[in-house]
Amino acid sequence: MAVLMATLSARSMVARAQEAQGEPESPASEAPGFIPVIHGFVSQGFILTTANNYLAQSEHGSFEFTEVGVNLTSQLTDDLRAGVQLFARDLGPIGNYSAKFDWFYLDYRFEDWLGIRAGRTKLPFGLYNDTNDIDVAHVPILMPQSVYPIENRDFLLAQTGVELYGRAELGAGGALDYRAYGGTIFLDVGAPAAGSPFTVESFTIPYVVGGRLMWETPVEGLRLGGSVQVLKLESTLLYGTGAMAMRVSVDIPATLWVTSVEYASSNLLVAIEYGRWHVSVDSSDPMLFPEQTVVSERGYVMASYRFTPWFQPGIYYSLLFPNVDDRDGRDSRQHDLAATARFDINEHWLVKLEAHYMNGTAALRAALNDGAPPSALTRDWAVFLVKTTAYF
């Protein structure tokens, strides 16, 4: 991939990063042929917090922030493309370098306005979910966690099913870009949370459907859009152990939506997103597992500017309220003010430095903090991160 020049717009930078990671904007971007194109990346990060363990055992500093991926893509015919990526990561207790197929697809484009993908395809949610795993495509180390939580990457990155996509030119009105999908998500349940009386007997996601519509307005560099995702989780839990264990069925329907605004002009990028996640819990035994409906509020505003071909700083403010009806208490909110400095050392290597001021503990996990609930953790704290990525 060529060196990212100062005159590239932020959108062009994402497109070129997609090509480097096996996710081109158009399946016809390469000459047809069975010889696969191989790309990959290796990232190593470090996390340190002034209080509270976040993502890993970060109070004393942690190098458990590693990502590695290799992908192969091939333009089989003018209209048919295939690709696959093998990915492994270590993020605190998550991943532990277990390699798996991150995404894979067959992609056939009938016309510019109609194409179809099948396989494990990336979820088009918000502006950046489908490029969230491409470090070179963004300035921040951690994208705004209220909308793109890194801990939920396995859950939010891709779905197994089909997707329709296309782009319709509107003449003087700009253009519409759409993606619509349906399928399921396969997850490893893993061990129950420490101290939980429940054991997961079964867990499935029978369906996930959704889509994204983006309007590229007549104003150059300005695009507006909205995304929605509807899914359902079904699980069977065991309360207690042995012959006295009690079984309870829990269904969790959820609807996630986000509205998006992005302005990309020359070296400047400004993005604003706001959304809500509606999650309900239906239980066969409300006495054992209570029923409830919770709506969370999420949003951010972000800006970055490329001053030189090798230096690009950025800043964002992100907010998270896990329950819009409960905004009091440190565990009921998380305000995140972040600043990043990105250095492109050469065309295959970059380094990022990042600092966060956090107010609130809503995104913290008791399991990482010796069982202490978020309400008992330090209200005001800071996060410092360093990350380096090599890619080819």
C-alpha positions, 0 to 999 in steps of 0.5 A: 500500500502506498504511503498515506499522503497528506492530500488524501481525504479520510474516506480515501484513507479508509478505502485504501486500508480496506484494500490492504486488509482484504476489504475493497470498496468494489469487488472489481478493483482487481484484475480477474484471476485465481491467484490470491492477494495476501495481506496481514497485520500485527499489532501490539499495545500497552494499557495503563490506568491510574485506577480501576482495571480496564480491558485487562489488569491495567492498573499495573500496566498490561501488554495483553493487547495484541492482534494479528491477522492474515487475509486472502482475497481473489477476484475470480471473475469480473463480478465474483470475488472471494475472501477470508481472514484468520485472526487472533487476539489477546485482550485481557481475559479475551481471546488468548491467541485463539485463532479463528476465521474472522470473516469470509465471503463470496461476493457477486455484483450484478450492477452498481446498484445491486450486489450480494455477499454470502458467508461471514460478512462484516456488520454495517453498523454506524460509520466505522463498524465494518472497518473497526478491525483495521487499525490503519484506517483510523486515528484512535487506538480505541474507537469511541467505546460507547458505539464500538466497544472493543470487548464486544468485537466478536459479537458486533463485527460480523454475522453469518448469512447473506447481505445485499448491497449497492450504490444508486447515483442521484445526479445532483442529489448525490448518491445513496449507499445501502446494505441490508443483511440477515443471518445469525451470529455464532459465539463461544459462551465461555466461562460464567462471570465470577460469583454468578450462580448461573451456568450456561447450558445452551446459547444461540442467536436464532436471527440477526437482521439489519441494514445501513443507509448512507446518503452522500450529499451534494456537499462534497465530503458530507454524508448522513446515514442511519443504521439499525440491527434487530436480533434475539438471544436465547439461552438456557441457564442452570441455577445451582449445581447437582441434582438440585439445579434449576433450569430457566429459559431466558430470551433477550430480544434487542434493537440497536440503532444509530444515526451518523454524520461525517464530514471529510474534506482534504485532511480534516475528518469530523464525525458525530454519531448518536444511538440507543440500544433497546434490550429486553429480558424475558424469563421462564422464571422471573423469580430466579432471573428477573425480567426487564427492559433497558434502553442505553444511550450512546454517542460521540463527537470526533475530529482529526486532522492530518498535518503532515504525511506522518503526523495526524492527531485526533480527539473525541468525546464519548458518552454512555448511559447504560440505562436512560432512566438512571443517570445518577451514580458513577456506575450509571454513566461513563464520560470519555474524553480522548486524545490521540497522536498517530505517527506513520513511520513508513508505508508499513508501520505506524505508532499511536499514543493515546490518553483518556480522561474518564468520569464514571465506571459504567463500562468497567467489569467486576471480574477484572476488579477483584469482584468489586462492582462498578459502583465501588470503583474510582469515579474519576480515572485515566487511561494511557495507551500505546499501540504499534501496527505493522501491515502488508 
